[in-house]
Amino acid sequence: MTARTRPLGATAIWDQVMATAGWQCQCKGACGSRHSRSGLRCDGTTRLAIGPVDLALPAEVSASLPAEQLRAWCPKCHGAALRRHRADAEMRRRMESEPPPALFDINP
């Protein structure tokens, strides 16, 4: 078993989240993977960090969340989940915005 590297700050909440997670990434597909080889949950156990369950929250809000609203993430799943979330948000923004004016408007 390798040594687990704890963060410099907020170690109590980090320990609580990691103990709840069983020292394993808690991603169940938010990254785009079905994690089918590992029982539908990522099997990552190295370089774990904690982050919010709701990826839409800004960092300043996430920093004050209780342990129940945090999840253990491996770097691969967290990065992929953030990219997917941002792409979805951008697509929603585009769909909700007004379409650009037509180049040749034939209706006066």
Rosetta constraint file for C-alpha pairs under 8 A:
AtomPair CA 5 CA 47 HARMONIC 7.67 0.50
AtomPair CA 6 CA 11 HARMONIC 6.71 0.50
AtomPair CA 6 CA 14 HARMONIC 7.75 0.50
AtomPair CA 7 CA 11 HARMONIC 6.21 0.50
AtomPair CA 7 CA 14 HARMONIC 7.71 0.50
AtomPair CA 10 CA 14 HARMONIC 6.24 0.50
AtomPair CA 11 CA 15 HARMONIC 5.90 0.50
AtomPair CA 12 CA 16 HARMONIC 6.27 0.50
AtomPair CA 13 CA 17 HARMONIC 6.19 0.50
AtomPair CA 13 CA 66 HARMONIC 7.78 0.50
AtomPair CA 13 CA 67 HARMONIC 6.02 0.50
AtomPair CA 14 CA 18 HARMONIC 6.09 0.50
AtomPair CA 14 CA 50 HARMONIC 6.80 0.50
AtomPair CA 14 CA 67 HARMONIC 7.92 0.50
AtomPair CA 15 CA 19 HARMONIC 5.96 0.50
AtomPair CA 16 CA 20 HARMONIC 6.22 0.50
AtomPair CA 16 CA 67 HARMONIC 6.80 0.50
AtomPair CA 17 CA 21 HARMONIC 6.13 0.50
AtomPair CA 17 CA 50 HARMONIC 7.29 0.50
AtomPair CA 17 CA 67 HARMONIC 5.82 0.50
AtomPair CA 17 CA 68 HARMONIC 7.72 0.50
AtomPair CA 17 CA 70 HARMONIC 6.82 0.50
AtomPair CA 17 CA 71 HARMONIC 6.49 0.50
AtomPair CA 17 CA 72 HARMONIC 6.57 0.50
AtomPair CA 18 CA 22 HARMONIC 5.98 0.50
AtomPair CA 18 CA 23 HARMONIC 4.95 0.50
AtomPair CA 18 CA 24 HARMONIC 7.39 0.50
AtomPair CA 18 CA 72 HARMONIC 6.28 0.50
AtomPair CA 19 CA 23 HARMONIC 6.08 0.50
AtomPair CA 21 CA 25 HARMONIC 6.98 0.50
AtomPair CA 21 CA 26 HARMONIC 6.30 0.50
AtomPair CA 21 CA 71 HARMONIC 7.48 0.50
AtomPair CA 21 CA 72 HARMONIC 6.38 0.50
AtomPair CA 23 CA 45 HARMONIC 6.19 0.50
AtomPair CA 23 CA 48 HARMONIC 7.89 0.50
AtomPair CA 23 CA 72 HARMONIC 7.77 0.50
AtomPair CA 24 CA 42 HARMONIC 7.55 0.50
AtomPair CA 24 CA 43 HARMONIC 6.28 0.50
AtomPair CA 24 CA 44 HARMONIC 5.74 0.50
AtomPair CA 24 CA 45 HARMONIC 4.68 0.50
AtomPair CA 24 CA 46 HARMONIC 7.99 0.50
AtomPair CA 24 CA 48 HARMONIC 7.55 0.50
AtomPair CA 24 CA 72 HARMONIC 6.92 0.50
AtomPair CA 24 CA 73 HARMONIC 7.85 0.50
AtomPair CA 24 CA 74 HARMONIC 7.97 0.50
AtomPair CA 25 CA 41 HARMONIC 7.58 0.50
AtomPair CA 25 CA 42 HARMONIC 5.67 0.50
AtomPair CA 25 CA 43 HARMONIC 6.33 0.50
AtomPair CA 25 CA 44 HARMONIC 5.26 0.50
AtomPair CA 25 CA 45 HARMONIC 6.21 0.50
AtomPair CA 25 CA 48 HARMONIC 6.83 0.50
AtomPair CA 25 CA 71 HARMONIC 7.94 0.50
AtomPair CA 25 CA 72 HARMONIC 5.12 0.50
AtomPair CA 25 CA 73 HARMONIC 4.70 0.50
AtomPair CA 25 CA 74 HARMONIC 5.36 0.50
AtomPair CA 26 CA 41 HARMONIC 6.39 0.50
AtomPair CA 26 CA 42 HARMONIC 6.44 0.50
AtomPair CA 26 CA 71 HARMONIC 6.27 0.50
AtomPair CA 26 CA 72 HARMONIC 5.43 0.50
AtomPair CA 26 CA 73 HARMONIC 6.07 0.50
AtomPair CA 27 CA 31 HARMONIC 7.23 0.50
AtomPair CA 27 CA 41 HARMONIC 5.77 0.50
AtomPair CA 27 CA 42 HARMONIC 5.54 0.50
AtomPair CA 27 CA 72 HARMONIC 7.79 0.50
AtomPair CA 27 CA 73 HARMONIC 6.55 0.50
AtomPair CA 27 CA 77 HARMONIC 6.64 0.50
AtomPair CA 28 CA 33 HARMONIC 7.97 0.50
AtomPair CA 28 CA 34 HARMONIC 7.01 0.50
AtomPair CA 28 CA 35 HARMONIC 6.98 0.50
AtomPair CA 28 CA 40 HARMONIC 5.82 0.50
AtomPair CA 28 CA 41 HARMONIC 4.60 0.50
AtomPair CA 28 CA 42 HARMONIC 6.44 0.50
AtomPair CA 29 CA 33 HARMONIC 5.11 0.50
AtomPair CA 29 CA 34 HARMONIC 5.17 0.50
AtomPair CA 29 CA 35 HARMONIC 6.74 0.50
AtomPair CA 29 CA 40 HARMONIC 7.46 0.50
AtomPair CA 29 CA 41 HARMONIC 7.31 0.50
AtomPair CA 30 CA 77 HARMONIC 7.57 0.50
AtomPair CA 30 CA 80 HARMONIC 7.92 0.50
AtomPair CA 30 CA 81 HARMONIC 5.23 0.50
AtomPair CA 30 CA 84 HARMONIC 7.93 0.50
AtomPair CA 31 CA 77 HARMONIC 5.09 0.50
AtomPair CA 31 CA 78 HARMONIC 6.88 0.50
AtomPair CA 31 CA 79 HARMONIC 7.66 0.50
AtomPair CA 31 CA 80 HARMONIC 4.74 0.50
AtomPair CA 31 CA 81 HARMONIC 3.96 0.50
AtomPair CA 31 CA 82 HARMONIC 7.71 0.50
AtomPair CA 31 CA 84 HARMONIC 6.96 0.50
AtomPair CA 32 CA 80 HARMONIC 7.23 0.50
AtomPair CA 32 CA 81 HARMONIC 7.09 0.50
AtomPair CA 32 CA 84 HARMONIC 7.68 0.50
AtomPair CA 34 CA 40 HARMONIC 5.92 0.50
AtomPair CA 34 CA 41 HARMONIC 7.75 0.50
AtomPair CA 35 CA 39 HARMONIC 6.68 0.50
AtomPair CA 35 CA 40 HARMONIC 4.61 0.50
AtomPair CA 35 CA 41 HARMONIC 5.46 0.50
AtomPair CA 35 CA 42 HARMONIC 5.55 0.50
AtomPair CA 35 CA 43 HARMONIC 8.00 0.50
AtomPair CA 36 CA 40 HARMONIC 5.01 0.50
AtomPair CA 36 CA 41 HARMONIC 7.63 0.50
AtomPair CA 38 CA 42 HARMONIC 6.31 0.50
AtomPair CA 38 CA 43 HARMONIC 5.98 0.50
AtomPair CA 42 CA 77 HARMONIC 7.98 0.50
AtomPair CA 44 CA 48 HARMONIC 7.86 0.50
AtomPair CA 44 CA 74 HARMONIC 5.88 0.50
AtomPair CA 45 CA 74 HARMONIC 7.05 0.50
AtomPair CA 46 CA 74 HARMONIC 6.84 0.50
AtomPair CA 47 CA 74 HARMONIC 6.25 0.50
AtomPair CA 47 CA 75 HARMONIC 6.89 0.50
AtomPair CA 48 CA 72 HARMONIC 6.35 0.50
AtomPair CA 48 CA 73 HARMONIC 5.56 0.50
AtomPair CA 48 CA 74 HARMONIC 4.70 0.50
AtomPair CA 48 CA 75 HARMONIC 6.81 0.50
AtomPair CA 49 CA 72 HARMONIC 5.72 0.50
AtomPair CA 49 CA 73 HARMONIC 5.41 0.50
AtomPair CA 49 CA 74 HARMONIC 6.43 0.50
AtomPair CA 49 CA 75 HARMONIC 7.49 0.50
AtomPair CA 50 CA 70 HARMONIC 6.33 0.50
AtomPair CA 50 CA 71 HARMONIC 5.48 0.50
AtomPair CA 50 CA 72 HARMONIC 4.59 0.50
AtomPair CA 50 CA 73 HARMONIC 5.83 0.50
AtomPair CA 51 CA 55 HARMONIC 7.96 0.50
AtomPair CA 51 CA 62 HARMONIC 7.24 0.50
AtomPair CA 51 CA 70 HARMONIC 5.42 0.50
AtomPair CA 51 CA 71 HARMONIC 5.52 0.50
AtomPair CA 51 CA 72 HARMONIC 6.55 0.50
AtomPair CA 51 CA 73 HARMONIC 6.78 0.50
AtomPair CA 52 CA 57 HARMONIC 7.42 0.50
AtomPair CA 52 CA 62 HARMONIC 6.00 0.50
AtomPair CA 52 CA 65 HARMONIC 7.68 0.50
AtomPair CA 52 CA 69 HARMONIC 6.01 0.50
AtomPair CA 52 CA 70 HARMONIC 4.39 0.50
AtomPair CA 52 CA 71 HARMONIC 5.91 0.50
AtomPair CA 53 CA 69 HARMONIC 5.84 0.50
AtomPair CA 53 CA 70 HARMONIC 5.42 0.50
AtomPair CA 53 CA 71 HARMONIC 5.77 0.50
AtomPair CA 54 CA 69 HARMONIC 7.95 0.50
AtomPair CA 55 CA 82 HARMONIC 6.71 0.50
AtomPair CA 55 CA 85 HARMONIC 7.04 0.50
AtomPair CA 56 CA 85 HARMONIC 7.52 0.50
AtomPair CA 57 CA 61 HARMONIC 6.29 0.50
AtomPair CA 57 CA 62 HARMONIC 6.16 0.50
AtomPair CA 58 CA 62 HARMONIC 6.20 0.50
AtomPair CA 59 CA 63 HARMONIC 6.07 0.50
AtomPair CA 60 CA 64 HARMONIC 7.27 0.50
AtomPair CA 61 CA 65 HARMONIC 6.86 0.50
AtomPair CA 65 CA 69 HARMONIC 6.21 0.50
AtomPair CA 65 CA 70 HARMONIC 7.06 0.50
AtomPair CA 66 CA 70 HARMONIC 6.93 0.50
AtomPair CA 67 CA 71 HARMONIC 7.86 0.50
AtomPair CA 73 CA 77 HARMONIC 6.42 0.50
AtomPair CA 73 CA 78 HARMONIC 5.59 0.50
AtomPair CA 74 CA 78 HARMONIC 6.10 0.50
AtomPair CA 75 CA 79 HARMONIC 5.98 0.50
AtomPair CA 76 CA 80 HARMONIC 6.20 0.50
AtomPair CA 77 CA 81 HARMONIC 5.87 0.50
AtomPair CA 78 CA 82 HARMONIC 6.09 0.50
AtomPair CA 79 CA 83 HARMONIC 6.24 0.50
AtomPair CA 80 CA 84 HARMONIC 6.18 0.50
AtomPair CA 81 CA 85 HARMONIC 6.06 0.50
AtomPair CA 82 CA 86 HARMONIC 6.07 0.50
AtomPair CA 83 CA 87 HARMONIC 6.08 0.50
AtomPair CA 84 CA 88 HARMONIC 6.11 0.50
AtomPair CA 85 CA 89 HARMONIC 6.14 0.50
AtomPair CA 86 CA 90 HARMONIC 6.09 0.50
AtomPair CA 87 CA 91 HARMONIC 6.17 0.50
AtomPair CA 88 CA 92 HARMONIC 6.19 0.50
AtomPair CA 89 CA 93 HARMONIC 6.13 0.50
AtomPair CA 90 CA 94 HARMONIC 6.20 0.50
AtomPair CA 91 CA 95 HARMONIC 6.16 0.50
AtomPair CA 92 CA 96 HARMONIC 6.10 0.50
AtomPair CA 93 CA 97 HARMONIC 6.11 0.50
